[in-house]
Amino acid sequence: MKGKFLIAMLMGAVLLLGCQSNAERYGEPLIFTTGTTTGVYYSLGAGLSTLWTNEMQKRVASQASNGSIENLKLMSKGEANIAFTTVNFAYEAYNGTGSFKGKPYKGVRILANLYPNVSHIVAKNDKRIQTIEDLKGKSFVFGAAGSATEIESKLVLEAHGIKPDEVKGNYVGFTEATDLMRNGQVDAVNIYSGVPSAATTELISTLDTKVLSFSEEAIHKLTEKYPWNFKYVIEPNTYDKQSEPIITIGQYSAIVIDESVSEESAYQLTKLLWENVEELSKSYSIAKQFDPKKAVEGTAGVPIHPGALKYYREIGVVE
């Protein structure tokens, strides 16, 4: 009995040492909230978490979520450390406006801007629809209810002199919007995504449609009043039958991080992200749009984490 007891004690000690060494290596994990399981945030977040965990002395655990707004709320409550969001919601959280009215989250920091989400106002190739202003009285897809697309669509119409109730509104996602366009049930839709947009490519190549340019006056309104927006030019031939540039607006999808994450950890997260873009792009096509030179553009005044700033200074992106 004494021998068996001694063996059990030794085995327990070995297991305890193993746990201690693992804890010393990883410590408490960083929680990275991403998006719904069918979206790009979720799959990209899983890939980034694996990369960071494998290369750092820190475990990063990705978790599904309902997206940008929920991610920021979880971070503000200390239930997440890193998250995906769009800059407009980071701005609202930091300033206590919009979805965060009266509840500012001053601890949010930018780690990296990744790629611009761009408004593609795709309309039927109808001579009665030559400009966005011509959409008044027509049927229009704003985007899924509660989404960044819906919010941006309303701002776009208002900047062109159209109140949201002056169109026949539909609130569905890109897949359903494409079906509605194909069935002739709507006149136009905002596809709010990276460039090139798969949904826009499908609509342009399979239906008699076009992408409408914004007026310069509308762009001025949208960039002056909403600092997360910036003018974006879709170059000719990005889409089928597109011989001229398309003038529109965009805002960045970003990785945000809580200010409590150490400078060294934020530095390593940033460095590993940008030094592995080529490898990431092999599995995630959206990563082909990542550009470290634009990582701190369009942050709308939301502070950049000091650890990320350290890396951006090293590569000459900021002084």
C-alpha positions in Angstrom: 0.0 0.0 0.0 2.8 2.4 0.9 4.4 1.8 -2.5 1.2 2.5 -4.4 0.6 5.6 -2.3 4.1 6.9 -3.1 3.6 6.2 -6.8 0.3 8.1 -6.7 2.0 11.0 -5.0 4.8 11.1 -7.5 2.3 11.1 -10.4 0.4 13.9 -8.8 3.5 15.9 -8.4 4.4 15.4 -12.1 0.9 16.5 -13.2 1.1 19.5 -10.9 4.4 20.5 -12.3 3.0 20.2 -15.8 0.1 22.4 -15.0 2.4 24.9 -13.4 4.7 25.1 -16.4 1.7 25.4 -18.7 0.3 28.2 -16.5 3.6 29.9 -16.4 3.7 29.8 -20.2 0.2 30.9 -21.0 -1.2 32.5 -17.8 -4.8 33.7 -18.2 -5.9 33.6 -21.8 -6.7 36.6 -23.8 -10.4 36.4 -25.0 -10.9 37.4 -28.6 -14.6 37.8 -29.5 -15.2 37.6 -33.3 -18.6 37.3 -35.0 -21.3 34.9 -36.0 -20.2 31.4 -37.0 -21.1 32.0 -40.7 -19.2 35.3 -41.1 -15.6 36.2 -42.0 -14.9 37.6 -38.5 -15.4 34.2 -36.9 -13.2 32.2 -39.3 -10.5 34.8 -39.4 -10.5 35.2 -35.7 -10.0 31.5 -35.2 -7.0 31.6 -37.5 -5.5 34.6 -35.8 -6.0 33.1 -32.4 -4.1 29.9 -33.5 -1.3 32.0 -34.9 -0.9 34.1 -31.8 -1.1 31.2 -29.4 1.5 29.2 -31.3 3.9 32.1 -31.5 3.5 33.9 -28.2 3.9 33.0 -24.5 0.2 33.7 -24.2 -2.9 31.8 -25.1 -5.5 33.6 -27.2 -9.0 32.0 -27.2 -11.4 33.1 -30.0 -15.2 33.1 -29.3 -18.2 33.5 -31.5 -20.4 36.5 -30.9 -23.1 38.6 -32.5 -20.5 41.0 -33.9 -19.2 44.5 -33.5 -21.6 46.0 -30.9 -21.7 43.0 -28.6 -17.9 42.6 -28.8 -17.3 46.1 -27.5 -19.9 45.7 -24.7 -18.2 42.5 -23.7 -14.8 44.2 -23.7 -16.2 47.1 -21.7 -17.4 44.7 -19.0 -14.0 42.9 -18.8 -15.4 39.7 -20.5 -13.1 40.0 -23.5 -9.7 41.5 -24.2 -9.6 41.7 -28.0 -12.4 42.0 -30.6 -13.4 42.7 -34.2 -15.5 45.7 -34.9 -16.0 48.5 -37.4 -14.6 51.9 -36.6 -18.0 53.6 -36.3 -18.9 51.4 -33.3 -15.4 51.9 -31.7 -16.0 55.6 -32.1 -19.5 55.4 -30.5 -18.1 53.3 -27.6 -15.2 55.6 -26.9 -17.4 58.7 -27.0 -20.5 57.3 -25.4 -22.8 58.0 -28.4 -25.2 56.0 -30.5 -25.4 52.4 -29.3 -23.3 53.4 -26.3 -25.1 56.6 -25.4 -24.4 57.6 -21.8 -22.0 54.6 -21.3 -18.7 55.6 -22.8 -16.0 52.9 -22.9 -12.8 54.9 -22.6 -10.6 51.8 -22.4 -11.0 50.8 -26.0 -7.9 51.0 -28.1 -7.2 50.3 -31.8 -4.7 47.4 -32.5 -5.0 47.5 -36.3 -7.3 48.6 -39.1 -7.5 45.7 -41.5 -9.6 46.4 -44.6 -12.2 49.0 -45.7 -15.9 48.2 -45.8 -17.2 50.1 -48.8 -20.7 51.0 -49.8 -21.7 49.5 -53.2 -25.1 51.0 -54.1 -26.1 48.4 -56.7 -29.2 49.4 -58.7 -31.1 48.0 -61.7 -29.8 49.4 -65.0 -32.9 51.5 -65.4 -32.8 54.9 -67.1 -34.9 56.3 -64.3 -32.2 55.5 -61.8 -29.0 57.4 -62.8 -28.0 58.7 -59.3 -28.6 57.8 -55.7 -31.0 60.7 -55.5 -33.2 58.8 -58.0 -33.8 56.1 -55.4 -36.5 58.2 -53.7 -39.8 56.3 -53.9 -38.0 53.1 -55.0 -37.6 49.8 -53.2 -34.2 49.6 -51.4 -32.4 47.0 -49.2 -30.8 48.7 -46.2 -29.1 45.5 -45.0 -29.9 43.2 -42.1 -31.7 44.8 -39.2 -29.3 46.1 -36.6 -26.2 45.7 -38.9 -23.5 48.2 -39.7 -24.8 48.0 -43.3 -28.3 49.2 -42.2 -26.9 52.1 -40.3 -24.5 53.2 -43.1 -27.3 52.8 -45.7 -29.5 55.3 -43.8 -26.6 57.8 -43.6 -26.0 57.4 -47.3 -29.6 58.1 -48.3 -29.9 61.0 -45.9 -26.7 62.5 -47.3 -28.3 62.4 -50.7 -31.5 64.1 -49.5 -33.6 60.9 -49.0 -35.2 60.1 -45.6 -35.3 56.4 -44.8 -39.1 56.4 -45.0 -39.0 57.8 -48.5 -38.0 54.5 -49.9 -39.7 51.1 -49.7 -37.3 49.6 -47.2 -36.2 46.0 -46.9 -34.0 44.7 -44.1 -32.2 41.5 -45.1 -28.6 40.3 -45.5 -26.6 40.1 -48.7 -27.8 36.7 -49.8 -31.4 37.5 -49.4 -30.8 40.9 -51.1 -29.3 39.3 -54.1 -32.3 37.0 -54.4 -34.7 40.0 -54.2 -32.8 41.8 -56.9 -32.7 38.6 -59.1 -36.5 38.3 -58.6 -37.2 41.9 -59.5 -38.6 42.7 -56.1 -36.3 45.6 -55.3 -34.6 48.4 -57.3 -31.4 48.8 -55.4 -29.3 47.5 -52.5 -26.3 48.6 -50.4 -23.6 45.9 -50.4 -21.4 47.0 -47.6 -18.2 45.0 -47.8 -14.6 44.8 -48.9 -13.5 45.4 -52.5 -14.0 43.4 -54.6 -17.3 42.3 -53.1 -18.4 38.8 -54.0 -22.1 39.8 -53.7 -21.5 42.8 -56.0 -19.6 40.7 -58.5 -22.5 38.2 -58.6 -25.1 40.9 -59.1 -23.1 42.8 -61.8 -22.2 39.6 -63.7 -25.6 37.9 -63.6 -28.1 40.8 -63.7 -28.4 44.0 -65.7 -27.3 46.2 -62.8 -24.8 49.0 -62.1 -23.0 50.6 -59.1 -24.0 54.2 -58.5 -21.4 56.8 -57.5 -21.9 59.2 -54.6 -22.3 62.9 -55.2 -19.3 65.0 -53.9 -21.7 67.0 -51.7 -22.9 63.7 -50.0 -19.3 62.5 -49.5 -18.5 65.9 -47.9 -21.4 65.5 -45.5 -20.6 61.9 -44.7 -16.9 62.5 -44.0 -17.4 65.7 -42.1 -20.2 64.6 -39.8 -19.1 61.0 -39.4 -15.3 60.9 -38.9 -15.0 57.2 -39.4 -16.0 57.6 -43.1 -13.5 58.4 -45.9 -13.8 58.8 -49.6 -13.1 55.6 -51.5 -12.6 55.2 -55.3 -13.3 51.8 -56.8 -10.9 51.6 -59.7 -12.2 50.9 -63.3 -12.6 47.3 -64.2 -12.9 46.1 -60.6 -16.3 44.7 -61.7 -17.7 43.6 -65.1 -18.9 46.3 -67.4 -17.3 49.0 -65.2 -15.2 51.3 -67.4 -15.3 54.3 -65.1 -14.2 54.7 -61.5 -17.0 54.5 -58.8 -16.9 57.2 -56.1 -18.1 56.0 -52.8 -17.2 55.9 -49.1 -15.7 53.4 -46.8 -14.7 52.7 -43.2 -12.4 50.1 -41.7 -13.0 46.9 -40.0 -10.6 46.8 -37.1 -9.1 44.8 -34.3 -9.7 46.6 -31.0 -8.0 45.8 -27.7 -8.6 46.8 -24.1 -6.1 49.3 -22.6 -5.4 46.8 -19.8 -3.6 44.4 -22.1 0.2 45.0 -21.5 2.3 47.0 -24.0 4.4 43.9 -24.7 1.5 41.7 -25.4 -0.1 44.3 -27.7 3.2 44.7 -29.5 3.6 41.0 -30.1 0.0 40.7 -31.3 0.5 43.5 -33.8 3.9 42.3 -35.0 2.7 38.7 -35.5 -0.4 39.9 -37.4 1.5 42.0 -39.9 4.4 39.6 -40.4 2.1 36.8 -41.3 -0.3 38.5 -43.7 1.0 36.5 -46.6 0.5 33.2 -44.8 -3.0 34.3 -43.6 -4.0 35.2 -47.1 -3.5 31.6 -48.2 -6.5 30.6 -46.0 -8.5 33.9 -45.8 -8.9 35.8 -49.0 -9.9 38.9 -47.1 -6.3 39.1 -45.8 -5.1 40.1 -49.3 -6.6 43.5 -48.5 -4.6 44.0 -45.3 -2.0 46.7 -45.6 0.1 47.8 -42.6 0.7 51.2 -44.2 -3.1 51.8 -43.7 -3.3 50.2 -40.2 -3.8 53.6 -38.4 -5.8 55.4 -41.1 -9.4 56.4 -40.4 -9.4 55.7 -36.6 -11.8 58.6 -36.0 -9.9 59.7 -32.9 -10.0 56.3 -31.1 -6.6 55.9 -29.5 -4.1 53.3 -30.7 -2.7 51.0 -28.1 0.9 51.9 -27.1 2.1 48.4 -27.9 0.7 48.7 -31.4 2.1 52.2 -31.8 5.6 50.8 -30.9 5.4 48.4 -33.8 4.0 51.0 -36.2 6.9 53.3 -35.3 9.4 50.5 -35.9 8.1 50.0 -39.5 7.8 53.7 -40.2 4.0 53.9 -40.4 3.9 56.6 -37.7 6.7 58.9 -36.5 
